[in-house]
Amino acid sequence: MYEFRDPNGRGRAAIIAVLVWLAADFAFMISSGLTIAALNALGSGAGPAPETADTVAGITSTAVLVTMLISIVFVSRWIMRVNANAHSLSDSMTITPGWNVGWFFVPVATLWKPFQGLRETWQTSVSPHEPESVPVPAVMRWWWGLWLATSIIGNISFRLSLNVSDVGALIAASWLDVASFFIDVPLTVALIMMIRRFNELQKHGPDYAETFA
């Protein structure tokens, strides 16, 4: 049912998409700093004009949204490919390629199911006959922890930003956006490392697994 295919093409596309998103995220972080300065200077006229800060925030937030959606598409395609490859190696896999992506969008289950799918994919790719004996690389745990952290911060920031009548809430939301960027950087590094390790492993097959011991 599942055919093994080289994941490197999808992996490279995913890495490029994620780096473009990170560049947009950096611009949004700068615009969040501009928003903080503008809100803190309200009434004094000493800081940047609120209208300017609002315009820059609108442009950069749109860029982040567009690049995020694009990166989600490309990373999802890569996840489905490596998961399908693992299915072609063993019947021990319990999460399908589609659900390995789909669980990201299911409340509560999103906290562990996507990671479970990639964990099974790694373990099966290393040892198709004894996947349970394979340890999970630290980079995968770091990636998942950072992903959960930035998701939680982003959710809180979004809720705060809805309270447009409260300047304090808007400033707090902007500070969270700044903080989120400094989580997104190691998150991106961990994801790129993970993609490359998966691709190298599946490119060479289970016998190559000792490289990652």
C-alpha positions as CSV (number, residue, x, y, z in Angstrom):
1,M,0.0,0.0,0.0
2,Y,2.8,2.4,0.9
3,E,5.7,3.0,-1.5
4,F,9.2,4.0,-0.3
5,R,10.4,7.2,-1.9
6,D,13.4,9.5,-1.2
7,P,12.2,12.3,1.1
8,N,15.1,14.6,0.4
9,G,13.2,16.7,-2.2
10,R,10.4,17.4,0.2
11,G,12.8,17.9,3.0
12,R,14.7,20.6,1.2
13,A,11.5,22.4,0.2
14,A,10.4,22.3,3.9
15,I,13.7,23.8,5.1
16,I,13.5,26.6,2.6
17,A,9.9,27.4,3.5
18,V,10.7,27.4,7.3
19,L,13.6,29.7,6.8
20,V,11.5,32.2,4.8
21,W,8.9,32.0,7.6
22,L,11.6,32.7,10.2
23,A,12.7,35.8,8.2
24,A,9.1,37.1,8.2
25,D,8.9,36.3,11.9
26,F,12.0,38.4,12.5
27,A,10.4,41.3,10.7
28,F,7.3,40.9,12.8
29,M,9.4,40.8,16.0
30,I,10.9,44.2,15.0
31,S,7.4,45.6,14.3
32,S,6.3,44.3,17.8
33,G,9.1,46.4,19.3
34,L,7.9,49.4,17.3
35,T,4.4,48.8,18.6
36,I,5.6,48.7,22.2
37,A,7.5,51.9,21.7
38,A,4.5,53.6,20.2
39,L,2.1,52.5,22.9
40,N,4.4,53.5,25.7
41,A,4.8,56.9,24.2
42,L,1.1,57.6,23.8
43,G,0.3,61.2,24.7
44,S,3.9,62.3,24.9
45,G,4.6,62.4,21.2
46,A,8.2,61.2,21.8
47,G,7.9,57.8,20.2
48,P,6.9,56.5,16.8
49,A,3.5,57.4,15.5
50,P,0.8,54.7,16.4
51,E,-0.4,54.8,12.8
52,T,3.1,53.9,11.5
53,A,3.5,51.1,14.0
54,D,0.0,49.8,13.1
55,T,0.8,49.8,9.4
56,V,4.1,48.0,9.9
57,A,2.5,45.5,12.2
58,G,-0.2,44.8,9.6
59,I,2.3,44.2,6.8
60,T,4.6,42.0,8.9
61,S,1.8,40.0,10.5
62,T,0.4,39.3,7.1
63,A,3.8,38.2,5.9
64,V,4.1,35.9,8.9
65,L,0.7,34.4,8.3
66,V,1.3,33.7,4.6
67,T,4.8,32.2,5.1
68,M,3.5,30.2,8.0
69,L,0.8,28.7,5.9
70,I,3.2,27.9,3.2
71,S,5.7,26.3,5.6
72,I,2.9,24.2,7.1
73,V,2.1,22.8,3.7
74,F,5.7,21.9,2.9
75,V,6.5,20.5,6.3
76,S,3.3,18.5,6.3
77,R,4.2,17.0,2.9
78,W,7.6,16.0,4.3
79,I,6.0,14.5,7.4
80,M,3.6,12.4,5.3
81,R,6.5,11.2,3.1
82,V,8.7,10.0,5.9
83,N,5.7,8.4,7.7
84,A,4.7,6.6,4.5
85,N,8.3,5.4,4.1
86,A,8.2,4.0,7.6
87,H,4.9,2.2,6.8
88,S,6.5,0.6,3.8
89,L,9.2,-0.9,6.1
90,S,7.1,-2.3,8.9
91,D,3.5,-3.0,10.0
92,S,4.3,-1.8,13.5
93,M,3.2,1.8,12.6
94,T,0.0,2.9,14.3
95,I,-0.4,6.4,12.9
96,T,-1.0,6.9,9.2
97,P,0.7,9.7,7.1
98,G,-2.5,11.7,6.9
99,W,-3.2,11.5,10.6
100,N,0.4,12.3,11.5
101,V,-0.4,15.7,10.1
102,G,-4.1,15.8,11.0
103,W,-3.5,15.4,14.7
104,F,-1.8,18.8,14.7
105,F,-5.3,20.3,14.2
106,V,-7.2,18.2,16.8
107,P,-7.6,20.0,20.2
108,V,-5.9,18.2,23.2
109,A,-4.6,15.3,21.0
110,T,-2.3,17.8,19.3
111,L,-0.3,17.9,22.5
112,W,1.2,14.4,21.9
113,K,-0.2,12.6,18.8
114,P,1.9,14.4,16.1
115,F,5.0,13.7,18.2
116,Q,3.9,10.0,18.6
117,G,3.6,9.7,14.8
118,L,7.1,11.1,14.2
119,R,8.6,9.0,17.1
120,E,7.2,5.9,15.5
121,T,8.5,7.0,12.1
122,W,12.0,7.4,13.5
123,Q,12.0,4.2,15.5
124,T,10.7,2.1,12.6
125,S,13.1,3.7,10.2
126,V,16.0,2.7,12.4
127,S,14.8,-0.8,13.3
128,P,11.8,-2.0,11.4
129,H,11.7,-5.3,13.3
130,E,12.2,-3.9,16.8
131,P,11.2,-0.2,16.8
132,E,10.3,-0.1,20.5
133,S,14.0,-0.7,21.4
134,V,15.1,2.5,19.6
135,P,15.6,5.7,21.7
136,V,14.2,9.0,20.5
137,P,16.9,11.5,19.6
138,A,17.2,14.5,21.9
139,V,16.7,16.9,18.9
140,M,13.2,15.5,18.4
141,R,12.2,16.1,22.1
142,W,13.7,19.7,21.9
143,W,11.7,20.4,18.7
144,W,8.5,19.2,20.2
145,G,9.0,21.1,23.5
146,L,9.8,24.3,21.7
147,W,6.8,23.8,19.3
148,L,4.4,23.5,22.3
149,A,6.0,26.5,24.0
150,T,5.7,28.8,21.0
151,S,2.1,27.5,20.3
152,I,1.1,28.4,23.9
153,I,2.7,31.8,23.8
154,G,1.1,32.6,20.4
155,N,-2.3,31.6,21.7
156,I,-2.0,33.8,24.8
157,S,-0.7,36.7,22.7
158,F,-3.6,36.4,20.3
159,R,-6.2,36.5,23.1
160,L,-4.6,39.5,24.6
161,S,-4.5,41.4,21.3
162,L,-8.2,41.0,20.9
163,N,-8.7,43.4,23.9
164,V,-8.0,46.4,21.7
165,S,-9.3,48.9,24.3
166,D,-6.7,47.9,26.9
167,V,-3.2,49.4,26.1
168,G,-1.6,47.3,28.8
169,A,-2.9,44.1,27.2
170,L,-1.7,45.2,23.8
171,I,1.8,45.9,25.2
172,A,1.8,42.5,26.9
173,A,0.8,40.8,23.7
174,S,3.6,42.6,21.8
175,W,6.2,41.5,24.4
176,L,5.0,38.0,24.0
177,D,5.5,38.3,20.2
178,V,9.0,39.4,20.8
179,A,9.7,36.5,23.3
180,S,8.1,34.1,20.8
181,F,10.8,34.9,18.2
182,F,13.6,33.9,20.5
183,I,11.9,30.5,20.9
184,D,11.2,30.2,17.1
185,V,14.9,30.5,16.3
186,P,16.0,27.3,18.2
187,L,12.7,25.7,17.1
188,T,13.7,26.2,13.5
189,V,17.2,25.0,14.1
190,A,15.9,21.8,15.8
191,L,13.3,21.2,13.0
192,I,16.0,21.6,10.3
193,M,18.3,19.2,12.1
194,M,15.5,16.7,12.5
195,I,14.5,16.9,8.8
196,R,18.1,16.3,7.8
197,R,18.6,13.4,10.1
198,F,15.4,11.7,9.0
199,N,16.3,12.2,5.3
200,E,19.8,10.8,5.8
201,L,18.5,7.8,7.7
202,Q,15.8,7.0,5.2
203,K,18.1,7.7,2.2
204,H,20.6,5.0,3.4
205,G,18.2,2.6,5.1
206,P,18.1,1.0,8.6
207,D,21.8,-0.2,8.3
208,Y,22.8,3.5,8.5
209,A,21.2,3.9,11.9
210,E,24.4,3.4,13.8
211,T,25.5,6.8,12.6
212,F,23.0,8.3,15.0
213,A,23.8,6.2,18.0
